[in-house]
Amino acid sequence: MRNTVLVGALLAGAIATPASAEVTAQSDVGFVVREVADVAATPAETWRAMTTPGAWWSSAHTFSGSGANLSLSPTVGGCFCERFPPPKGAPATQQTGGVQHMRVIYVEPNRVLRLSGALGPLQSEALTGTLTMALRATDTGTHITWEYVVGGYMRYKVDQIAPAVDRMLAEQISLLAAHIAKSTAPAAAPPAAAAAAAPKPGKAPAAQPAKAAAAPASAAPAPAAPGGDDAANDAARAAFDAALKKAPPKRQGTPPRH
C-alpha cells in the first residue's frame, strides 16, 4: 500500500512557511483560502517552476503516490493531470488510468493562471472550485498569491475541511518556494577547489590559466513511481486528514461505498 500519510513530518523544520496562509471566508455552502509567498526569482522563472508541479508537488497529496506523475499544460483548456502507472504485475497491454485534477480556464503568462476543479477528496462531491495563481514582480523577486474558492454541496463539514484544504495548499506553495530557491541559488565552489586556489604563506599566488566553464551537473534521476492503487480516494482523504493533524472530518449523512 502506498505511503501517503507523511505530511506531518514532511515540512517539520525543512522549509520556511509561506508569508500568509488562511481561510478568508466560509459558510454552509463553501469557503475561500488564500496562500501567499515571496521568492527571489523573476516572474518568468516563478511561472516556469509553478507550471511544472511534477518537480515540487508533495507526493502525499497525489492519487498515484508520486508527485512525478503530475503535469500541467498552461494553456486555455489545458489539464492539471496525473497519470496512474500500471499496477505491479499488470500485462504490458493493460491501459493505464489517470485523473484530471483541474482544467485551465485563464492564462496570462508570467502573471495569472486560473484553474477550475475540486482537488483531492473534494472531487467526489458536487463542488465547483476555482484556483487563481497570481504573480507580481517586486524589488526582491516575485510575490505569489493563490486563492482557492470552493462552493456547492458536499458531505464534509465546512469548518473542518476548509482548514485541511488551507494546510494542504500552504504546504504546496511552501514546496514551490523551496524549489525555486534551490533552482535559482548560485552554485558554491567545492571546498577542495577553494583550498587549492588559496595561496601558500609567503608566496605570491601564481597566475592561473583561463578555464573553460564547467558543464552543469546532470540532474538526479526522478524517483521511480510506485504501482497503481485501487484505494485512491481513501489515500487522498488520509493525506488531507494528516495535513489537518486530527481525526478525519466527519461527513454529514452516509457516504456511498466505492
C-alpha positions in Angstrom: 0.0 0.0 0.0 1.2 3.5 -0.8 2.7 5.6 1.9 0.5 8.7 1.8 0.4 9.9 5.4 3.8 11.5 5.9 2.7 15.1 5.6 3.2 15.7 9.3 6.9 15.2 9.1 7.4 16.5 5.6 7.8 20.1 6.5 8.9 20.0 10.1 11.9 22.3 10.1 12.7 21.6 6.5 11.4 24.7 4.7 10.0 28.1 5.5 6.3 28.5 5.9 4.5 30.9 3.5 4.2 34.5 4.4 0.4 34.1 4.8 -2.0 31.1 4.8 -5.6 31.4 6.0 -9.2 30.6 5.5 -10.5 34.0 4.5 -14.2 33.1 4.2 -16.6 30.2 4.8 -20.3 29.5 5.0 -22.6 26.5 4.9 -22.1 26.3 1.1 -18.4 26.8 0.7 -15.1 28.5 1.6 -12.2 30.6 0.4 -8.5 30.0 1.3 -5.5 32.2 0.4 -1.8 31.4 0.4 1.0 33.9 -0.1 4.8 33.6 -0.5 7.7 35.7 -1.8 10.6 34.3 -3.8 13.9 35.7 -5.0 13.2 35.0 -8.7 11.7 36.8 -11.6 8.0 36.3 -12.6 9.2 34.3 -15.6 11.3 32.0 -13.5 8.5 31.6 -11.0 6.0 30.9 -13.7 8.2 28.1 -15.2 8.5 26.5 -11.8 4.9 26.8 -10.9 3.7 25.2 -14.1 6.0 22.2 -13.5 4.2 20.7 -10.5 5.9 17.3 -11.0 9.1 18.8 -9.7 7.8 20.0 -6.4 4.2 18.9 -5.5 4.0 16.7 -2.4 3.7 13.0 -3.3 1.4 12.6 -0.2 -1.2 14.7 -2.0 -1.5 12.6 -5.1 -3.6 9.6 -6.1 -0.7 7.6 -7.5 1.7 8.2 -4.6 4.3 10.2 -6.6 4.4 13.9 -7.5 6.5 13.0 -10.5 3.3 11.7 -12.2 1.8 15.2 -12.3 1.8 17.5 -15.3 0.3 20.9 -16.1 -0.3 22.4 -19.5 -0.5 26.2 -19.0 -2.8 26.9 -22.0 -6.6 27.6 -22.1 -8.2 24.2 -21.8 -5.0 22.6 -20.6 -5.0 19.9 -17.9 -3.5 19.7 -14.5 -3.4 15.9 -14.7 -1.9 12.9 -13.0 -1.1 9.6 -14.7 -1.5 6.3 -13.0 1.3 3.8 -13.5 0.0 0.3 -14.3 -0.4 -2.0 -11.3 2.5 -4.2 -10.5 2.4 -7.4 -12.5 -0.1 -6.0 -15.0 0.3 -7.1 -18.6 2.1 -4.6 -20.9 -1.2 -4.2 -22.9 -3.2 -3.0 -19.9 -4.5 0.5 -20.3 -3.2 3.0 -17.7 -5.5 5.3 -15.7 -5.3 8.9 -14.6 -7.1 11.9 -13.1 -7.8 15.4 -14.2 -7.3 17.5 -11.1 -8.2 20.8 -12.7 -8.7 22.5 -16.0 -7.0 25.7 -17.1 -9.6 28.5 -17.8 -7.5 31.7 -17.9 -3.8 32.3 -18.8 -1.7 35.5 -18.7 1.9 34.1 -18.9 4.1 35.2 -16.0 1.2 36.9 -14.3 -2.0 34.9 -13.8 -3.1 31.3 -14.1 -6.6 30.2 -13.2 -7.8 26.6 -13.0 -11.2 25.1 -12.3 -11.7 21.8 -10.3 -12.2 20.2 -7.0 -8.9 18.9 -5.5 -8.3 15.6 -3.8 -11.3 14.1 -2.0 -13.4 17.1 -2.9 -13.6 15.7 -6.4 -16.2 13.1 -5.3 -18.5 15.9 -4.1 -20.8 18.2 -6.1 -18.5 21.1 -5.8 -17.0 23.8 -8.0 -13.5 25.0 -7.2 -11.6 27.9 -8.8 -7.9 28.3 -8.1 -6.3 31.6 -9.1 -2.5 31.7 -9.0 -1.2 35.3 -9.4 2.4 36.6 -9.7 3.6 40.2 -9.1 7.1 41.5 -9.6 8.7 43.1 -6.5 12.0 44.8 -5.8 13.4 41.5 -4.5 11.7 39.0 -6.8 8.1 37.8 -7.1 5.1 37.9 -4.8 2.9 34.7 -5.2 -0.8 34.7 -4.3 -3.0 31.6 -4.5 -6.7 31.9 -3.9 -9.0 28.9 -3.9 -12.8 29.4 -3.9 -14.9 26.3 -3.3 -18.7 26.1 -3.3 -21.6 23.7 -3.8 -22.9 20.6 -2.0 -20.5 18.3 0.0 -20.8 15.8 2.7 -17.9 17.2 4.6 -18.4 19.8 7.3 -17.1 23.1 6.0 -15.5 24.2 9.3 -13.4 21.0 9.3 -12.5 20.6 5.6 -11.7 24.2 4.9 -8.7 24.3 7.3 -7.5 21.0 5.9 -7.5 22.4 2.3 -5.8 25.5 3.6 -3.0 23.4 5.2 -2.6 21.3 2.1 -2.2 24.3 -0.2 0.1 26.1 2.3 2.3 23.0 2.1 2.4 23.2 -1.7 3.2 26.9 -2.0 6.0 26.3 0.5 7.4 23.5 -1.5 7.2 25.6 -4.6 9.1 28.4 -2.9 11.7 26.0 -1.7 12.1 24.5 -5.2 12.5 28.0 -6.7 15.1 28.9 -4.1 17.1 25.7 -4.8 16.8 26.2 -8.6 18.0 29.8 -8.6 20.7 29.6 -5.9 24.2 30.2 -7.3 26.4 27.1 -7.2 29.0 27.1 -4.4 32.6 26.2 -5.2 33.7 22.8 -3.8 35.7 23.1 -0.6 38.7 21.2 -2.1 38.8 23.6 -5.1 38.7 26.6 -2.8 41.5 25.3 -0.6 43.7 24.6 -3.6 43.2 28.1 -5.0 44.3 29.8 -1.8 48.0 31.0 -1.9 50.5 29.5 0.5 52.0 31.7 3.2 55.0 33.8 2.0 54.3 33.0 -1.7 52.5 35.2 -4.2 49.6 33.5 -6.0 50.7 32.0 -9.3 48.8 33.1 -12.4 46.2 30.6 -13.4 45.3 29.8 -17.0 41.8 30.5 -18.0 39.5 27.6 -17.5 36.5 26.7 -19.6 33.2 26.8 -18.0 32.3 23.6 -16.2 29.5 21.6 -17.7 26.4 21.6 -15.5 25.9 18.5 -13.3 23.4 16.1 -14.6 20.1 16.1 -12.9 19.4 13.3 -10.4 17.0 10.7 -11.9 13.4 11.1 -10.9 12.3 8.5 -8.3 10.5 5.5 -9.7 6.8 5.8 -9.5 5.0 3.1 -7.4 2.4 0.8 -8.8 -1.2 1.8 -9.1 -3.7 1.6 -6.3 -7.4 1.0 -6.2 -7.9 2.9 -3.0 -7.2 6.3 -4.5 -10.0 8.2 -2.7 -9.2 6.8 0.7 -5.5 7.6 0.3 -6.3 11.2 -0.7 -8.6 11.6 2.3 -5.8 10.3 4.5 -3.4 12.9 3.2 -5.9 15.6 3.9 -6.5 14.2 7.4 -2.8 14.1 8.1 -2.5 17.8 7.0 -5.2 18.7 9.4 -3.5 16.7 12.1 -6.7 15.4 13.6 -9.3 12.8 13.0 -10.9 12.6 9.6 -13.5 15.3 9.1 -17.0 13.9 9.9 -19.3 13.7 7.0 -23.0 14.7 7.0 -25.0 11.6 6.1 -23.7 8.2 4.9 -21.1 8.4 2.1 -21.5 6.0 -0.8 -19.3 3.0 -0.9 -16.6 3.0 -3.7 
